[in-house]
Amino acid sequence: MKSPKLAGREQDMAKYEEGDFIKVEFKDEGTGIGEWMWVRVHHSDEEKRLVFGALDSMPLNSHGKKLKLGTELAISFAQIRDHRKSSEFDSSK
C-alpha cells in the first residue's frame, strides 16, 4: 500500500498495521480439517513478509492443543485470506 507523495516521492506504508485483523486458515494436524480464525496484528515485517500477532478467535478444533485464544503467532503473508482494520469491527451496530 502506498501513501500519498511526500516531498515529491512516495513513501511505503506497512500493509498490515498494529491493531489490524487478519484471517488465517489453521489445519488440524490430526484431522486435516481447516478452521478460519482471526489474528490481531502486533506488527509486520514487510521484507520477510511476516505478520506477528495474537490469535483473536476461540478455536473449535483441538489443533493438538497448540492453539488457544491469545496464542502469539508469526504468519506468512501467503497464508492471509482476509484483512480488516479494527474500525470495521464496530461493536455498536
Secondary structure as GFF3:
##gff-version 3
##sequence-region A 1 93
A	DSSP	beta_strand	21	27	.	.	.	ID=ss1
A	DSSP	beta_strand	34	45	.	.	.	ID=ss2
A	DSSP	beta_strand	50	55	.	.	.	ID=ss3
A	DSSP	three_ten_helix	63	65	.	.	.	ID=ss4
A	DSSP	beta_strand	72	76	.	.	.	ID=ss5
A	DSSP	three_ten_helix	77	79	.	.	.	ID=ss6
A	DSSP	beta_strand	80	84	.	.	.	ID=ss7
A	DSSP	three_ten_helix	86	89	.	.	.	ID=ss8
###
